[in-house]
Amino acid sequence: MMRLPRLPCWLLIASTLFCAAAGAAELPVSDFVKHPTLTNPVISPDGKYLAVVLNENTDSTDADFQLAVLQLPDLKPVSRLDMAPRYMPYNVHWVSNTRLIMGLAHETGTLVEPSATGDIIAVDYDGSHKKSLYSLHHRGGRFSSVNSLDIPQGWPSIAGIPHKRNGHFYIGLSQMSGGSEGDTWQDGTTSLYNVDADSGHAIRIAEIRHGDMQILQHDNVARIAVGLDNHMDTVGFSSTDGKTWTPMPATTIGKSFEPLAISRDGKLLYALSSMDGGPDALISCNLDGSDREVLASDPFSSVTDVMWNPESGVPIAAVFGSGGRPTVKYLNNDTYAQIMRALASGQPSDFVSMDGASTDGEILLISIRSDRNPGDYALFERNGMHARPLYQLLPWIKPADMPARMPIHFKDRAGFELAAYLTLPNGGSQKNLPLVLIPHGGPIGPSDHWFYDPWAALLANRGYATLQVNYRGSGGRRLQLPAFGLQAVRLRHPG
């Protein structure tokens, strides 16, 4: 879903933006609006390289993106892959120690989420052997020879990577039926293909007569398919052979059901689920949905992230982030949980997360961020239990100069409890301040969070208080909306 620009906020403050706050140093506007140079880091399976989205044109609205590969741990440049203006790498994955795949996304504006184009590209770590594996717009045209000819025209998504990286990955393909004018996604077809990222050769391993489904496989056999029907109700199917699909009962699916991963032994499914329309819990169950066990839940906030054991694939922690400052519930006390607990205790003002790992779990990619800190990245080496700083997301931002974001809760006129973030200027009086209300986009799915927000920080630096409310329908809550009969949904990148 596209995130909409926050236009009303800027119309309200356009004439008075540059009133400096008493007692606080006025920082350049450019500090708050510049793009980060390196984003979306992805560590290679052997822990030797880091793939990042590079934008050297940080001062302009015309972003110029590249995919860069850096050698670890010194971040020595290895290669760069140029993108067309305003196009950026999206959903980047390593399919082996030396080859990557990615989608493409088009950026239309600073405050609008980039839109996937339907292209999937592969390239080696050194920038060689670039290959277009699929292109939605070029299928059947004069450029179709550069794409895999084994996949028909439809909307593609990167649907997973085998745990044992073998140069292959999975493409999910949604197709409309092509029949009558009133056909919907429910009348379409979703297929799953095993694709060789080197040659582009694809083999279809599953098909279900329902459009826009998320299909999970285990050992190259499709086992789970989940999506929405024409009434926006969640539907799910299970399979033992990837060919015959059995509907999962509504008593198992509930109001929402989002499969995350199948256990390495193929016996359990991990999913985010809500039986009654409330916040999503992290659960485990059999592949047919039976024997459901709640691993982590909260009465107010959905699980917004999960940390995984890189060796076993078992979840080690659930993150709740939509009710205030993020909180972590650890599910066991294995080596990785102990490491993350120790790292978090050493950074009490920040939120510390595992954002990736080598497949043997020897090298962890760690992120550190807060309401005042836009983000730092570090490597943690299990051999020696040593943390090594990598880079800062916005090195020109000094956390001590940034305002704190205060989580607050209140009830609306219908009695629903809502979460919000109040940001006040640093220094000077914090009473009788002009207040700017900044609504997030949507209307369903996106949400505001506790982490550093450049717009709130800029306004606070100019003497304004800001309020950002996660209203009903915001992501991370899944509150039922009685006036419209809709539910809040949380969008996730495929793969």
SULHU-V387029 format. One line per field, one symbol per residue. psi: psi as a letter, one per 40 degrees, with the letter a starting at -180 (. if undefined). burial: + if it has 16 or more other C-alpha atoms within 10 Angstrom, else -. Layout:
psi: ???
burial: ???
This chain:
psi: hhhiigddddddedeedfhihhehhhiidddeeiiidhifihiideedihhihhhegdeiegihiihihihieefhhdihhiiiheiiihfhiheaeeiiiiiiihheidehhihieeihiiiideeifhhhdihddeheaeeeeeiheehihahiiheihidhheeiihhhhhhidebideiaddeaihihhhhheddehihheihhghifihhhihfehhdhhiaiaeefihiiiiieeedhhhhhideddadihhhdihideedihhihihdeeaihihiiiieeeifhhhdhihediiheihhihddeehhdiihheeeahiihhheafadddddddddddegdeihhiheiiideedhhhhihiadehdhiiihhhdgefhhhiciidgeehhddeiiihhhiiiiaeeehhiiihhhiihiaififihhhhhiiabehciiiidihhddddddddeeiiihhhgiheiiedfhhgddefiihihhihi.
burial: --+-+--------------++--+-+-----+++++++--+++++++-+++++++--+----++++++++++------++++---++++++++++++++++++++++-----+++++++++++++++--+++++++-++----+--+++-+++++++++++++---+++++++++++------+++++++++++++++-+++--++++++++++++++-++++++++++----++++++--+--+--+---++++++++++++----++++++++-+++++++++-+++-----+++--+++++++++++---+++++++++++++-+++-----++-+++-++-----++++++++++-+++++++++++++++++++++-----+--+-+++--+-+-+++++-+----------+++++++++--------++-+++++++++++++++++-+++++++++++++++++++++++++-----+++++----+
